């Protein structure tokens, strides 16, 4: 497994500076979450040459903007701008062999689904989402890039909260560049047993987001990390595990020891 950290968690005035710091702190890779307004040809070139210059592999690429999470919006303009951003991210991943992710929707739910969790897509919704997923997958077809589904908790997405629901969509598209991106924070809300959900997903697990049940660094909450990494080992997972959580203060103090602890879990 590769040990990765999300770019917003690492201080630095450039992608290169962030990658160099991540390497000093014990990380193999970086996941780039980049504001759409700051995505320029210069930054793209910096990304394309990052591993050669720093030894740190870019394993995930996501563009961020207010339109994020609206790929299935009923507003055609909002939907179109969101999908165009997702497609651009997928094109970058095709070039560098990284993963990106999509969700049916993303954002705080109003009203909160306190008494009606695990809502299911109707036939038309599922068909439309599968059609969009296939469009995104066409961009990475024939490359090492992947477009993955990330199950999101019920408070940020009405649908596809469970690993099993996402696996149904992945099976329906039947594409080699499709797969699952489990996020342990979201799983801590939705899955009765995150480790068992990982085992059930098996080879469809292509990339993992790490955060404890309180979205703090692993080991600072209640999740059973030995069982989670044990399940990843059982399914033969050899991709990247990426921190996507709070640094809990000064990253200079919290991220290096976190890397040491995660390496113990990766190779017990």
TISE-980103 format. One record per residue (C-alpha): residue in three letters; x, y, z. Coordinates in steps of 0.05 Angstrom, whole numbers, plus 32768, in hexadecimal, padded with zeros to 4 digits. Example, Ala and Ser with C-alpha at 12.3 -4.5 7.8 and 13.67 -1.06 7.14 Angstrom:
residues 2
ala80F67FA6809C ser81117FEB808F 
***
This chain:
residues 268
unk800080008000 unk801480487FF3 unk800D807A802C unk7FEE80BB8013 unk7FD880FE8030 unk7FA681308015 unk7FC481717FFC unk7F9881A08026 unk7FB581808065 unk7FFC81928053 unk801581DA8057 unk803A81F6801C unk8034822B7FE7 unk803881FB7FAC unk802981B37F9C unk807481A57F99 unk807E81C27FDF unk804681987FFA unk806181587FDA unk80A781647FF4 unk808C816E803A unk806181308035 unk809E81078022 unk80C68121805D unk808D810E808A unk808B80C68071 unk805680C6803B unk805E80A47FF7 unk802880C97FD2 unk7FFA81057FD1 unk7FB1810E7FC0 unk7FA581507F9D unk7F6481757FAE unk7F6B81B57F86 unk7F3E81F27F7F unk7F2281F87F39 unk7F3282427F37 unk7F7B82347F44 unk7F8181FB7F11 unk7FB082187EDD unk7FDE81FC7EA7 unk801A820A7ED5 unk7FFC81E17F0E unk7FEA81A97EDE unk803281A67EC5 unk804A81A77F0D unk801D816B7F1B unk803381457EDD unk807C81487EF2 unk807181437F3D unk808680FA7F48 unk80C481017F1E unk80DB813F7F44 unk80C7812D7F8B unk80BF80E17F8E unk807880EB7FA7 unk804180CB7F7D unk800080F17F6F unk7FCD80BA7F7B unk7F8C80E27F7C unk7F7481217F59 unk7F3481477F68 unk7F1F818D7F52 unk7EF881B57F85 unk7EC581EB7F7B unk7E8081FF7F93 unk7E6281D67F5A unk7E8181967F77 unk7E4E81617F89 unk7E1981797F58 unk7E2381497F1E unk7DDB81317F25 unk7DBC81767F33 unk7D7A81857F11 unk7D9881C97EFE unk7DB681BD7EB9 unk7DEB81F47EC0 unk7E0281DD7F04 unk7E0281947EEE unk7E2981A57EAF unk7E5F81CD7ED3 unk7E6881977F08 unk7E6D815F7ED4 unk7E9F81877EAB unk7ECB818F7EE9 unk7EC781447EF8 unk7ED981347EB0 unk7F1581637EB4 unk7F2D813F7EF3 unk7F2480FC7ED1 unk7F4E81137E96 unk7F8781267EC5 unk7F8280E27EE6 unk7F8680C07EA3 unk7FC780E57E96 unk7FE980D77ED9 unk7FC980947EEC unk7FA480AE7F29 unk7F5E80A67F45 unk7F2580D77F4B unk7EE180CD7F69 unk7E9880DE7F5D unk7E5A80DB7F88 unk7E1180E07F77 unk7E1081207F9F unk7E3981417FD5 unk7E2781768009 unk7E01817F804A unk7DBB81628046 unk7D7F818D8056 unk7D5681718076 unk7D8581418099 unk7D7180F8808C unk7D6980E880D6 unk7D3180B580CE unk7D39809E8086 unk7D808086807A unk7D99805C803F unk7D6B807B800B unk7D6E80577FC9 unk7D7280727F82 unk7D3580667F57 unk7D3E80467F13 unk7D4480887EED unk7D7680A57F1F unk7DA180677F1D unk7DA180657ED1 unk7DB480AE7ECB unk7DED80A77EFE unk7E0880697EDB unk7E07808E7E99 unk7E3080C77EB6 unk7E5F80967ED8 unk7E6C80757E95 unk7E7A80B97E75 unk7EAF80C77EA9 unk7ECD80827EA0 unk7ED4808C7E55 unk7F0780C37E66 unk7F3580937E8A unk7F2980567E5F unk7F6A80357E48 unk7F93805A7E7D unk7FA7804D7EC5 unk7F7780837EDD unk7F39806F7F03 unk7EF6808F7F13 unk7EDE80737F55 unk7E9E80767F7D unk7EA5808F7FC5 unk7E6C807D7FF4 unk7E5880BB801B unk7E3380BE805D unk7DE980CD8060 unk7DF381148079 unk7E188128803A unk7DF680FC8006 unk7DB180DE8003 unk7DC580A17FDA unk7DFB806C7FD3 unk7E128072801B unk7E2380288022 unk7E5D80038002 unk7E2B7FCF7FE8 unk7E0280047FC3 unk7E40801F7FA0 unk7E577FDA7F8D unk7E157FCF7F6A unk7E23800D7F3E unk7E6A7FF77F31 unk7E527FB27F1C unk7E1F7FD37EEE unk7E537FFD7EC8 unk7E827FC17EC2 unk7EBF7FEB7EB2 unk7F087FDA7EC4 unk7F1680237ED8 unk7EDB80247F08 unk7EE080127F51 unk7ED380247F99 unk7EF380597FC6 unk7EE08049800E unk7EE78082803F unk7EEE806A8087 unk7ECD80A880A4 unk7E8F809F807A unk7E9180548087 unk7E92806080D2 unk7E4D807F80CC unk7E2D80508099 unk7E4D800B809F unk7E407FDC80D9 unk7E877FC180CF unk7EB67FE980A3 unk7EE87FB0809F unk7EB37F7F8088 unk7E9A7FB08054 unk7EE17FB58038 unk7EE67F698035 unk7EA37F658010 unk7EBB7F997FDD unk7EFB7F717FD1 unk7F207F837F91 unk7EF27FBD7F82 unk7F167FE67FB8 unk7F4780117F90 unk7F58804A7FC0 unk7F47805A8009 unk7F3B809A8030 unk7F5080988079 unk7F2F80BF80B1 unk7F1880A880F6 unk7ECE80A78109 unk7ED580EF8121 unk7EFB810280E1 unk7F3B810A8108 unk7F7C80E680F9 unk7F7A809A80FD unk7F8180838145 unk7F6080C18162 unk7F1A80A58161 unk7EF780628169 unk7F04803D8128 unk7F277FFA812B unk7F62800880FD unk7F817FC48106 unk7F427FA380EB unk7F3D7FD580B1 unk7F857FCB809B unk7F7E7F8180A6 unk7F437F808076 unk7F6A7FA78042 unk7FA27F748048 unk7F707F3B8041 unk7F567F557FFF unk7F9C7F617FE5 unk7F947FAC7FE0 unk7FD47FCD7FC6 unk7FBB80137FB5 unk7FC080537FDC unk7FA380628021 unk7F9B80AD8025 unk7F9080D98062 unk7F5381058058 unk7F448121809C unk7F57815780CF unk7FA1816080DF unk7F8C81728126 unk7FB681B0812B unk7FFD81B78112 unk8009818480DA unk8054818980E8 unk80458168812B unk800C81398118 unk801A811E80D2 unk806080FF80DB unk804B80D28116 unk800B80C080F1 unk803580A780B7 unk805E807C80E6 unk801F805E8105 unk7FFF805080C2 unk803E802D80A9 unk80387FFF80E5 unk7FF17FEF80D0 unk80047FE58087 unk803C7FB58097 unk802D7F9680DB 
***
